[in-house]
Amino acid sequence: RQCLGRLAKRSNGPGASGKHLARSRPVGCFSPAAPFELTTCRQAEEAIEAVRRSVEEGQPYALAFLDVRLPPGPDGVWTARRIRQLDPEINIVIVTGLGEVSAERIARHVPPADKLFYIQKPFQAQEIIQFAIALGAKWQLENRLHESYRELEGRVEQRAAELVRVNAELTRDIEERHRAEQALRESERRLRRQYRALMDLAHSQTLKGQDLRAALRELTEAAARTLDVERVAVWLYDSAGGAVARCHDRYDGRSGTHTEGRTLALSDNPEYFQALEDIRALAAHDVRTDPRMQAFAEEFEGPAGVTSRLDAPIRVGGRTVGVVCHEHTGPARRWTLDQQSFAGSIADFVALAIEACERKRRDEALTQLRRAVEQSIDGIAVVDRGETLLFANRAWAEMHGYPPCELAGSDLRIFHTAEQFQNEVRPLLSGVESTGSRQGEVGHVRRDGTVVPTWMTVSLLKDENDRPMGFLAIARDITEQKRAEERGTQLEEQLRRAQKMEAIGRLAGGVAHDFNNMLMAILGCSEFLLASLPDDEPLRREVE
């Protein structure tokens, strides 16, 4: 290491030759003794090798002083060009004499111009120092600028990469949002369609009537149209323990036809029917891979060509009574949650239709029963265990002389005297509680106080848990029967008297007949005796 000032002192003036390479250190002011790391080379190859090593070591030179004439090797211009190739950032100062090489030739061979300088011999040491200081500072500033530029470029690249990443994320977000919006629009379209279908079904009078077949047809058509499936079928379990499912309606959307009557044994696919007990809807997105659908594989591979199926159990009173099957053909279809919910709603409507039909039948049966009870000639009453009248038909009210509207809530004692209630009614009710039913003759008291004899049949009423809850009493007015019995008794007495007189007459006739027979023998003998006696015979008068 040498001070550049010492190099200047060793200079041989205008005729000096050689190459001087300087590594710049930071300088804060102009000073003839400003420190540099100085390398002196005698020939071109030595200078080129020094530059190569400095670049490899990461400690490049700030500037190089090159003499144009470097005998016996290559000249300074060739050396400068090679150095520039190794280190594009180095500042090169060409030291030349008057008229040795033109500046244009040097600039053409050693670009760029902003890093190429000239100094003409003879020169002063202070000029070299000034060149070194100025170009070293320039080199340092350029390095800092390049570093700043590289740092900025790195930041820009990092920022650009970040922007690219953010842009990619934003693009993905936009695409996802677009897909979500499309899915939302599609979901909204489906929901509107499902809502309209459910509202139409809710206002349908067919589902509220007694025609279950018509109700099922309307439901299967609405389900096929709303879910855009080829077929919809309603299967109901039979009443004999649910061992067989029977198809009550199967709608084919392509042909617009309805069929029914097929049966399916539940034991053929227990896994499928067991799964229906625990879920709202069974969504088989691909029936070929769904283990619950394996029992139907042959059917799916046939002309039906079912690829996806959505089934919903039908529950009535908390008990599964059947299933609604929605069958899709073509590419496998993934059922959405709203579609699964809609399938469950269709199953609920089937349950409502079944309940409506059963309710209509029950209502009709109750109407017939009520009509029969009201039109019965026997009095019928329902009494709770507290001996309060809950219901009485018209015959019961007329039997006791009360308007029907006044009897509900009355005490049972108003229909009996205290003696009747204690001796007849109480034992009858006690016997009913122990045996379940009892019959017997019980006296009743009308509103006007007259007594009405009745023949009563009393049965024990029980709730769904087989616990006693009251009594059913059927009373028949036997007043006419009693009168008939009395008349019959009188007639029987008269008959007995007549029969007695007839017997006496018959006895008297028999006695008279026997007496007449005896008398005929006596008279005959007497006549024969009289005929044999003379007229003057004293015995003749006795015989006569």
Secondary structure, DSSP 8 states (H G I E B T S, - for coil): ---HHHHHHH--GGG---EEEEEE---SS--TT--EEEEEESSHHHHHHHHHHHHHHT---SEEEEES--TTS--HHHHHHHHHHH-TT-EEEEEE-TTSS-HHHHHHHS--GGGEEEEESS--HHHHHHHHHHHHHHHHHHHHHHHHHHHHHHHHHHHHHHHHHHHHHHHHHHHHHHHHHHHHHHHHHHHHHHHHHHHHHHT-SGGGSS-HHHHHHHHHHHHHHHHT-SEEEEEEE-TTTS-EEEEEEEEETTTTEEE---EEEGGG-HHHHHHHTT-S-EEES-TTT-GGGGGGHHHHHSTT-EEEEEEEEEEETTEEEEEEEEEEESS-----HHHHHHHHHHHHHHHHHHHHHHHHHHHHHHHHHHHHHHH-SSEEEEEETTSBEEEE-HHHHHHHT--GGGTTT-BGGGGS-HHHIIIIIHHHHHHHHHHSEEEEEEEEE-TTS-EEEEEEEEEEEE-TTS-EEEEEEEEEE-HHHHHHHHHHHHHHHHHHHHHHHHHHHHHHHHHHHHHHHHHHHHHHHHHHHHHHS-TT-THHHHH-
